[in-house]
């Protein structure tokens, strides 16, 4: 298959998977706390990649364990907790729309920490994207402003971590197979989710009538939205570049919005205009 076509197919598949992650988090939160959903997501993803560890994790690679840890913490562990915390206060569709800020932080951190050279277009694109983000955070009712800013802030911080992870993958993991990078990252951060769960009380969740259904959604989130998606994303970063890979956020909001509409979430003209402004900024940046 043509490499360029394959890269675009990977981009579309990632958008579908990650765009659906927000509604899966919402379903998980019907039974579990936000931190439980995040902890389960990390630990189940770790269990999924165990069979791959024997092939792709080698002793001689341990010299780069700190880099893999940084990729895992910034690209998986910390955002998992921030996104679920955000969805306890704002809708899944709004969370997905704010996730579109990832390319801006990818570029901004690339400039500040990884010596990427800025251009006028990129600076203008960042400013436009941030204007769109402000538009998303302004609620219909002024009394909800604090809630939107607080919980929306979790998403913004998560995209900051995502941007860091993308740059780390590009700079330090280019010489490794995509599964090697994923396995090392999940090997180092996945058990942390399991350790956290040991100190969590699941008694009320287990008694909930939707326990198994909600757990099934979290399993889908962990395997699809974390383990498989991370492998695909690492492949995309290495096949293309950090900005092209992070441009998956063009399509993630569209998928998240569609799921939100299906689930009865309120999506107004202001949301659509704001996300179009953000995506316009992403287009200029790229």
C-alpha positions in Angstrom: 0.0 0.0 0.0 1.2 3.5 -0.7 2.9 5.0 2.4 1.1 8.3 2.1 -2.3 6.6 1.9 -1.4 4.4 4.8 -0.6 7.4 6.9 -3.9 9.0 6.1 -5.8 5.8 6.9 -4.0 5.6 10.3 -5.0 9.2 10.9 -8.6 8.5 10.2 -8.6 5.3 12.3 -7.0 7.2 15.3 -9.6 9.9 15.0 -12.4 7.3 15.2 -10.8 5.6 18.2 -9.8 8.6 20.2 -13.0 10.6 19.2 -15.0 7.7 20.7 -12.9 7.7 23.9 -14.8 10.6 25.4 -18.2 8.9 25.3 -16.5 5.7 26.7 -15.2 7.7 29.6 -18.6 9.1 30.2 -20.1 5.6 30.3 -17.4 4.5 32.7 -18.1 7.4 35.0 -21.7 6.2 35.4 -20.4 3.6 37.8 -16.8 4.4 38.7 -15.1 7.5 40.0 -13.0 9.5 37.6 -9.7 8.2 39.2 -11.0 4.6 39.1 -11.8 4.9 35.4 -8.3 6.3 34.8 -6.6 3.7 36.9 -8.5 0.9 35.3 -7.7 2.3 31.9 -4.0 2.3 32.6 -3.8 -1.1 34.2 -6.0 -2.9 31.7 -3.9 -1.4 28.8 -0.8 -2.7 30.6 -2.3 -6.2 30.8 -3.1 -6.1 27.1 0.5 -5.3 26.1 2.1 -8.0 28.3 2.3 -10.6 25.5 4.2 -8.1 23.4 6.8 -7.3 26.2 8.7 -10.5 25.6 9.4 -9.6 22.0 9.8 -5.8 22.1 11.3 -5.1 25.5 15.0 -5.9 25.6 17.6 -5.5 28.4 19.9 -3.3 26.3 17.1 -0.8 25.9 16.9 0.0 29.6 19.4 2.8 29.2 16.5 4.8 27.7 14.0 3.9 30.4 13.7 7.5 31.6 12.7 8.7 28.1 10.1 5.9 27.9 8.8 6.9 31.3 8.4 10.5 30.2 6.5 9.4 27.1 4.3 7.1 29.2 3.5 9.7 31.9 2.9 12.6 29.4 1.1 10.6 26.7 -0.9 8.2 28.8 -0.9 8.3 32.5 -1.4 11.9 33.5 -3.9 12.8 30.7 -6.0 9.7 31.6 -6.7 11.2 35.0 -7.1 14.7 33.8 -9.7 13.8 31.1 -11.9 11.7 33.4 -11.7 14.5 36.0 -12.8 17.0 33.3 -15.8 14.9 32.3 -17.2 15.0 35.8 -17.9 18.7 35.2 -18.2 19.2 31.4 -19.7 17.2 28.6 -17.8 14.5 26.6 -18.3 16.5 23.4 -16.8 19.7 24.9 -13.9 17.6 26.2 -13.3 16.2 22.8 -13.5 19.7 21.2 -10.9 21.1 23.7 -8.6 18.2 22.9 -8.1 20.0 19.5 -5.5 22.2 21.3 -2.9 19.4 21.2 -1.2 20.6 18.0 -0.7 24.1 19.5 1.1 22.8 22.5 3.0 20.4 20.3 4.3 23.3 18.4 4.7 25.7 21.4 6.7 23.1 23.4 8.7 22.2 20.3 9.7 25.9 20.1 10.4 26.3 23.8 12.1 23.0 24.6 13.0 21.2 21.4 14.4 24.0 19.2 11.7 24.0 16.6 11.9 27.3 14.6 8.7 29.3 14.7 7.2 31.1 11.7 4.7 33.9 11.5 2.0 31.5 10.3 2.6 29.2 13.3 2.4 32.0 15.8 -0.8 33.3 14.2 -2.3 29.8 14.2 -1.6 29.4 17.9 -3.3 32.7 18.7 -6.3 31.8 16.6 -6.6 28.4 18.2 -6.5 29.9 21.7 -9.3 32.3 20.8 -11.4 29.4 19.8 -10.6 27.6 23.1 -11.8 30.7 25.0 -15.0 30.6 23.0 -15.6 27.0 24.0 -15.1 27.7 27.6 -17.7 30.5 27.7 -20.9 28.8 28.9 -24.5 29.6 28.0 -25.1 30.8 31.6 -22.6 33.1 33.3 -23.0 31.2 36.5 -21.4 28.2 34.9 -18.3 30.1 33.8 -16.2 28.9 36.8 -17.2 25.3 36.2 -16.3 25.4 32.6 -13.0 27.1 33.2 -12.0 24.7 36.0 -12.9 21.5 34.3 -11.9 22.7 30.9 -8.6 23.6 32.5 -8.0 19.9 33.1 -8.3 19.2 29.4 -6.0 22.1 28.5 -3.4 20.7 30.9 -3.8 17.3 29.4 -3.2 18.6 25.9 -0.1 20.3 27.2 1.1 16.8 28.4 0.1 15.3 25.0 2.2 17.9 23.2 5.2 17.1 25.4 4.8 13.4 24.6 4.6 13.9 20.9 7.9 15.9 20.9 9.5 13.3 23.2 8.5 10.4 20.8 9.9 12.3 17.8 13.1 13.3 19.5 14.0 10.2 21.5 12.1 7.2 20.2 12.8 7.5 16.5 15.2 4.6 16.5 12.8 2.2 18.1 10.0 0.1 16.8 6.6 1.6 17.5 5.6 -1.4 19.7 8.9 -1.1 21.6 8.1 2.5 22.5 4.5 1.6 23.5 5.5 -1.5 25.5 8.2 0.3 27.4 5.9 3.3 28.2 3.0 1.1 29.3 5.4 -1.3 31.2 6.6 1.7 33.3 3.3 3.5 33.9 0.6 0.8 33.6 1.4 -0.9 36.9 1.0 2.5 38.6 -2.7 2.4 37.7 -2.9 -1.1 39.3 -1.1 0.1 42.4 -3.6 3.0 42.7 -6.5 0.6 42.3 -5.3 -1.4 45.3 -6.1 1.5 47.6 -9.5 2.2 46.0 -12.8 1.1 47.4 -14.9 -0.6 44.7 -17.7 -1.8 47.0 -20.3 0.8 45.8 -19.3 0.4 42.2 -19.6 -3.4 42.4 -23.2 -3.0 43.8 -24.2 -0.8 40.9 -26.6 -2.5 38.4 -24.6 -1.2 35.5 -21.2 -2.4 36.9 -20.3 -5.0 34.2 -21.6 -2.9 31.4 -19.6 0.1 32.6 -16.5 -2.1 33.1 -16.9 -3.3 29.5 -16.8 0.3 28.3 -13.7 0.9 30.3 -12.0 -2.2 28.9 -12.8 -0.9 25.4 -11.3 2.5 26.4 -8.2 0.8 27.7 -7.5 -1.6 24.9 -8.6 0.6 22.0 -8.2 4.1 23.2 -4.9 3.5 25.0 -3.0 0.4 24.0 -3.9 0.1 20.3 -4.2 3.8 19.7 -0.8 4.5 21.2 0.8 1.9 18.9 -0.9 3.5 15.9 0.0 7.0 17.0 3.7 6.1 17.5 3.8 4.6 14.0 2.3 7.8 12.6 4.7 10.1 14.4 7.7 8.1 13.1 6.3 7.8 9.6 5.5 11.5 9.3 6.2 14.3 11.8 5.0 15.5 15.1 2.6 18.1 13.7 1.0 15.8 11.1 0.4 13.2 13.8 -1.1 15.6 16.2 -3.4 16.9 13.5 -5.6 13.9 14.3 -7.2 16.5 16.4 -8.8 17.9 13.3 -11.1 14.9 13.3 -11.4 13.9 16.9 -13.8 16.7 17.8 -16.1 15.8 14.9 -16.4 12.2 16.2 -16.8 13.4 19.8 -19.5 15.9 18.7 -21.4 13.1 16.8 -21.3 10.9 19.8 -22.5 13.8 22.0 -25.4 14.5 19.7 -26.4 10.8 19.7 -26.2 10.9 23.5 -28.4 13.9 23.8 -25.7 16.5 24.8 -26.4 20.1 24.1 -24.2 21.5 21.3 -24.9 25.0 20.2 -23.8 27.2 17.3 -21.2 28.8 19.5 -19.5 25.4 20.0 -19.5 24.8 16.3 -18.1 28.2 15.5 -15.4 27.9 18.3 -14.2 24.5 17.1 -14.1 25.8 13.5 -11.9 28.6 14.8 -9.6 26.1 16.6 -9.4 23.9 13.5 -8.7 26.9 11.4 -5.8 27.7 13.7 -4.5 24.1 13.4 -4.7 24.4 9.6 -2.6 27.6 9.7 -0.1 26.0 12.1 0.4 23.0 9.7 
